[in-house]
Amino acid sequence: MPDFDFNTTRSLRVARGGAGQLADRVAEMGCRSVLIVTDAGVLRSGVLDCALPAFARLGLRHAVFSAVEADPPAAVIHAAASAVRDNEADCVVGFGGGSSMDAAKLAALLARNGQPLAEAYGVGLAKGPRLPLIMVPTTAGTGSEVTPISIVTTGPGEKKGVVSPLLLPDLALLDAELTLGLPSHVTAATGIDAMVHAIEAFTSRRLKNTISDCLAGQALRLLSGALHKACHTPTDMRAREDMLLGACLAGMAFANAPVAAVHALAYPVGARFHVPHGLSNSLVLAPVARFNLPVATPLYAQLYEFVVPGATGTERQKAEALITYLAGLAGELGLPARLRDVGIGEGDIPQLASDAMMQTRLLVNNPRDVTEQDAAALYLEAL
């Protein structure tokens, strides 16, 4: 067995109603003042209300920063870090989807260490220390509560990542009750995003290991078994719990065995056309999987057995069945299934392909090398 490291969030709490314990957990960490980083939609939904009363009971100060936007630009990160300092917070909570959690992680870091954000982009370039950090996800998708990664939109068509163990939170509270109000299209898109994390971790060229494989396989089993139920019967608590845990396990997997070409091609779609990240992944997933088939057939066959336990057929047949299954997911769940459905035309492909080639951090993990010509062909297939 090759040597490997495995890192994840220090502590997990999985419980219905667990968000109501947030203030208690802040107090247990010895903190007295917290900044909660979220977005306006979460604030309007009222899901945060269950967590706030206990702060007064425990004599803790709290403030809410709700200016996070999807695919947050650097300006939002700086504003969140300023809010931490202005409120003299000694703890930061990310409460929401991946964008809120990513922003919270960087705010906790930058407010404490004073490092310019531009110097932290890349792998292992962030400097400590950071403030105590708690994550409370309200979607089942990104797995940001257990990853050492924050993604920032740095310009038209470009996203950059800060990747560092310093960004691994101290605690993640997984409360499936927070996801009950999610619209079907959000459940579907974030669910497919989590499935992509599991698939790309399992097939990653770099750093794939025994633990990440176990997590990715179990994640795909949970997610594929629960996704349709969660979309079509949104109050099915068991399905919601399976989705939230599956997304978390997939996050643990890809935090250690990193994602690849699906994400590399999805990032320009999101950055240039403001397509939500999970949907961007969904739109290019099947073409990239077909592209990887010549070198990833055995791995895809294994993954299909998590989707369909006891599946029969040859290795090739099971691998192709996985791709057929993935290609049909978006349409079955009512999501746009083609790039043209989100306003992308053939004339946009050269720019998208050029942008995708900038994602070298991700492309190096793909089981098959991807050239700019390959990327253009994949976008055309997805059109």
C-alpha positions in Angstrom: 0.0 0.0 0.0 1.5 3.4 -0.9 2.0 6.0 1.8 -0.7 8.6 2.1 -2.0 11.3 4.5 -5.7 11.8 5.3 -7.1 15.0 6.9 -10.6 16.1 7.7 -12.6 18.3 10.1 -11.7 17.7 13.7 -15.2 17.0 14.9 -18.6 16.1 13.4 -22.0 16.3 15.1 -24.8 14.6 13.1 -28.2 15.3 14.7 -31.7 16.4 13.9 -32.1 19.8 15.4 -28.3 20.0 15.9 -28.2 23.6 14.7 -29.9 24.5 18.0 -26.8 23.4 19.7 -24.6 25.9 17.9 -24.3 28.4 20.8 -23.4 25.6 23.2 -20.6 24.4 20.9 -19.3 27.9 20.6 -19.2 28.2 24.4 -17.5 24.8 24.7 -14.7 26.1 22.5 -14.1 28.9 24.9 -15.4 31.6 22.6 -17.5 34.6 23.6 -18.3 36.5 20.4 -19.2 34.9 17.1 -19.7 36.2 13.5 -22.2 34.0 11.5 -21.4 34.2 7.8 -24.4 33.4 5.5 -26.4 34.8 2.6 -29.6 36.8 2.3 -31.6 33.8 1.1 -30.8 31.7 4.2 -31.5 34.7 6.4 -34.9 35.2 4.8 -35.8 31.5 5.0 -35.7 31.6 8.8 -33.6 28.5 9.2 -31.0 30.4 11.2 -33.6 31.4 13.8 -33.4 28.1 15.6 -29.8 28.7 16.5 -29.9 32.3 17.7 -31.9 32.3 21.0 -29.3 30.2 22.8 -26.6 32.9 22.4 -28.4 35.3 24.7 -29.1 32.5 27.2 -25.4 31.7 27.4 -24.3 35.4 27.4 -22.5 35.1 24.1 -22.4 38.0 21.6 -23.3 37.3 17.9 -23.5 39.2 14.7 -24.6 38.1 11.3 -22.9 38.9 8.0 -25.4 38.0 5.2 -23.8 39.6 2.1 -22.4 36.3 0.7 -23.3 35.8 -2.9 -23.0 32.7 -5.1 -19.5 32.1 -6.3 -18.2 34.9 -4.0 -15.7 37.4 -5.4 -12.8 38.6 -3.4 -14.7 41.7 -2.4 -17.1 39.6 -0.4 -14.3 37.7 1.3 -12.7 40.9 2.4 -16.0 42.3 3.6 -16.6 39.2 5.7 -13.1 39.4 7.2 -13.7 43.1 8.0 -16.9 42.1 9.7 -15.1 39.7 11.9 -12.6 42.3 13.0 -15.3 45.1 13.4 -17.3 42.8 15.7 -14.3 41.6 17.6 -15.4 38.1 17.0 -13.3 35.3 18.4 -15.2 32.5 16.4 -16.6 32.3 12.9 -19.5 30.2 11.8 -20.3 29.4 8.2 -24.1 28.8 8.0 -25.5 28.0 4.5 -24.3 26.5 1.3 -20.9 26.1 -0.1 -20.4 29.8 -0.8 -21.1 30.9 2.7 -18.9 28.2 4.2 -16.1 29.0 1.8 -16.3 32.7 2.7 -16.4 31.9 6.4 -13.3 29.8 6.2 -11.3 32.6 4.5 -12.8 35.2 6.8 -11.6 33.3 9.9 -8.1 33.0 8.3 -7.7 36.5 7.0 -9.1 38.3 10.0 -6.5 36.7 12.2 -3.4 36.3 10.0 -3.5 39.6 8.0 -2.2 37.8 4.9 -3.4 39.3 1.6 -5.9 37.0 -0.1 -4.0 37.2 -3.4 -1.0 35.5 -1.7 -3.0 32.6 -0.5 -4.3 31.3 -3.8 -2.9 27.8 -4.6 -2.0 24.8 -2.6 -0.3 25.2 0.8 0.3 29.0 0.5 -2.1 30.2 3.2 -0.5 31.2 6.5 -1.9 30.8 10.0 -3.2 31.2 12.5 -6.9 31.4 12.1 -9.9 31.9 14.4 -12.0 28.9 15.6 -14.3 27.8 12.8 -17.6 26.0 12.8 -19.6 24.9 9.7 -23.4 24.4 9.5 -24.4 23.3 6.0 -27.9 24.0 4.7 -27.5 22.2 1.4 -26.3 18.7 0.7 -23.7 19.3 -2.0 -20.3 21.0 -1.6 -19.0 19.2 1.5 -17.2 22.4 2.3 -17.7 21.6 6.0 -15.0 18.9 5.7 -12.7 20.3 3.1 -9.5 22.5 3.2 -10.6 24.4 0.2 -12.3 27.8 -0.5 -13.1 28.9 -4.0 -13.1 32.6 -5.0 -14.2 34.1 -8.3 -11.3 36.3 -9.3 -12.5 37.6 -12.7 -14.6 36.8 -15.8 -14.3 33.1 -16.4 -11.8 32.5 -13.6 -12.1 30.9 -10.2 -9.1 30.3 -7.9 -8.8 28.1 -4.9 -7.2 28.5 -1.5 -6.2 25.0 -0.5 -4.7 24.5 3.0 -5.2 22.3 6.1 -5.7 25.6 7.9 -9.1 25.8 6.3 -10.3 22.6 7.8 -13.0 23.6 10.3 -12.9 22.6 14.0 -16.5 21.4 14.0 -19.2 20.6 11.5 -22.9 20.4 12.6 -25.0 18.3 10.2 -28.7 18.9 10.8 -30.9 17.6 8.0 -33.8 19.6 9.2 -32.1 22.7 7.8 -32.4 21.2 4.3 -36.1 20.4 4.3 -37.1 23.7 2.7 -34.8 23.4 -0.3 -36.5 23.7 -3.7 -36.3 20.6 -5.8 -34.0 22.1 -8.4 -31.5 23.1 -5.6 -31.7 19.7 -4.1 -31.0 18.1 -7.5 -28.1 20.3 -8.5 -26.3 20.2 -5.2 -26.9 16.4 -5.0 -25.3 15.9 -8.4 -22.5 18.1 -7.3 -21.9 15.8 -4.3 -22.0 12.8 -6.6 -19.4 14.3 -8.9 -17.1 14.8 -5.8 -17.4 11.1 -5.0 -16.8 10.0 -8.6 -13.8 12.2 -9.2 -12.3 11.3 -5.9 -12.6 7.6 -6.7 -11.0 8.1 -10.1 -8.5 10.8 -9.2 -5.0 10.3 -10.7 -3.4 11.8 -7.7 -3.7 11.0 -4.0 -6.4 8.4 -4.3 -6.2 6.1 -1.3 -8.0 3.4 0.6 -9.8 5.7 2.9 -10.9 8.1 0.2 -12.2 5.2 -1.8 -14.3 3.9 1.0 -15.8 7.3 1.6 -16.5 8.0 -2.0 -18.1 4.6 -2.5 -20.4 5.0 0.5 -21.2 8.6 -0.5 -22.3 7.5 -4.0 -24.4 4.7 -2.5 -26.2 7.1 -0.2 -26.6 9.9 -2.7 -27.8 7.8 -5.6 -30.3 6.0 -3.3 -31.7 9.2 -1.9 -31.6 11.9 -4.6 -34.8 11.1 -6.4 -36.7 10.7 -3.1 -35.3 14.0 -1.7 -36.4 15.8 -4.9 -39.8 14.3 -5.3 -40.7 13.9 -1.6 -38.9 16.9 -0.1 -40.2 16.2 3.5 -38.7 12.7 3.5 -36.3 13.1 6.5 -34.4 9.9 5.9 -33.7 10.9 2.3 -32.5 14.3 3.5 -30.3 12.8 6.1 -28.7 10.4 3.5 -28.1 13.3 1.2 -26.5 15.4 3.8 -24.3 12.6 5.1 -23.5 11.5 1.6 -22.4 15.0 0.6 -20.2 15.1 3.8 -18.5 11.8 3.0 -17.9 12.8 -0.6 -16.4 16.0 0.7 -14.0 14.1 3.0 -13.1 11.9 0.0 -12.3 14.7 -2.5 -10.5 16.8 0.2 -7.9 14.1 0.1 -8.2 12.7 -3.4 -8.9 15.8 -5.4 -11.4 16.5 -8.2 -10.5 16.8 -11.8 -11.8 17.6 -15.3 -15.5 17.8 -14.5 -14.8 20.7 -12.1 -12.2 22.2 -14.5 -14.8 22.5 -17.3 -17.6 23.5 -14.9 -15.8 26.5 -13.4 -15.7 28.6 -16.6 -19.4 27.8 -17.1 -20.2 29.1 -13.7 -17.9 32.1 -13.8 -18.9 33.4 -17.3 -22.6 32.5 -17.4 -23.4 32.6 -13.7 -24.7 29.0 -13.7 -24.8 27.5 -10.2 -21.8 25.3 -9.5 -23.8 22.0 -9.0 -25.6 22.6 -12.3 -22.4 23.5 -14.1 -20.9 20.1 -13.0 -24.0 18.3 -14.1 -23.9 19.8 -17.6 -20.4 18.5 -18.3 -20.4 15.3 -16.2 -21.4 12.7 -18.8 -19.1 14.0 -21.6 -16.1 14.0 -19.3 -17.0 10.5 -18.0 -17.2 9.2 -21.6 -13.8 10.8 -22.3 -12.2 9.1 -19.4 -13.8 5.7 -20.1 -10.7 4.3 -22.0 -8.6 4.6 -18.9 -11.2 4.5 -16.1 -13.4 1.6 -17.1 -12.5 -0.6 -14.0 -13.1 2.2 -11.6 -16.4 3.2 -13.2 -17.5 -0.4 -13.1 -16.9 -0.4 -9.4 -18.8 2.8 -8.9 -21.8 1.4 -10.7 -22.0 -1.4 -8.2 -22.5 1.3 -5.5 -25.4 2.7 -7.5 -26.9 -0.7 -8.4 -25.8 -3.3 -5.8 -25.5 -6.7 -7.3 -25.2 -5.3 -10.9 -24.3 -7.9 -13.4 -22.4 -7.7 -16.7 -18.9 -7.2 -17.9 -16.6 -4.5 -16.5 -17.2 -2.5 -19.7 -21.0 -2.9 -19.6 -21.1 -1.7 -16.0 -18.9 1.3 -16.7 -21.1 2.3 -19.7 -24.2 1.8 -17.5 -22.8 4.3 -15.0 -22.3 6.9 -17.7 -25.8 6.3 -19.1 -27.2 6.7 -15.6 -25.3 9.9 -15.0 -26.3 11.3 -18.4 -30.0 10.9 -17.6 -30.0 12.4 -14.1 -30.4 16.1 -14.9 -33.4 15.5 -17.2 -35.1 13.1 -14.8 -34.8 15.7 -12.0 -36.0 18.6 -14.0 -32.7 20.4 -14.5 -31.4 21.9 -17.7 -29.6 19.0 -19.5 -27.6 20.8 -22.2 -25.3 23.9 -22.2 -27.6 25.5 -24.7 -30.4 25.3 -22.1 -28.4 27.9 -20.0 -27.7 30.3 -22.8 -24.4 28.9 -24.0 -23.8 28.7 -27.8 -21.2 27.2 -30.1 -19.4 30.5 -30.4 -18.7 30.5 -26.6 -16.8 27.2 -26.7 -13.3 28.5 -27.7 -13.3 30.9 -24.7 -14.6 28.2 -22.3 -12.0 25.8 -23.5 -9.3 28.3 -23.0 -10.6 29.2 -19.5 -10.7 25.5 -18.6 -7.0 25.1 -19.4 -6.2 27.5 -16.7 -7.5 25.0 -14.1 -4.2 23.2 -13.9 -4.7 22.4 -10.2 -7.7 20.3 -11.2 -6.7 18.9 -14.7 -3.6 17.2 -13.3 -5.9 14.9 -11.3 -7.9 13.7 -14.2 -7.3 10.0 -15.1 -6.8 11.0 -18.8 -4.8 14.1 -20.0 -7.1 16.9 -21.4 -5.9 19.2 -24.1 -7.6 22.5 -25.1 -8.8 20.7 -28.2 -10.3 17.9 -26.0 -12.0 20.5 -23.8 -13.6 22.2 -26.8 -14.8 18.8 -28.0 -16.3 18.0 -24.6 -18.1 21.4 -24.5 -19.5 20.7 -28.0 -20.7 17.3 -26.9 -22.4 18.9 -23.9 -24.0 21.6 -26.1 
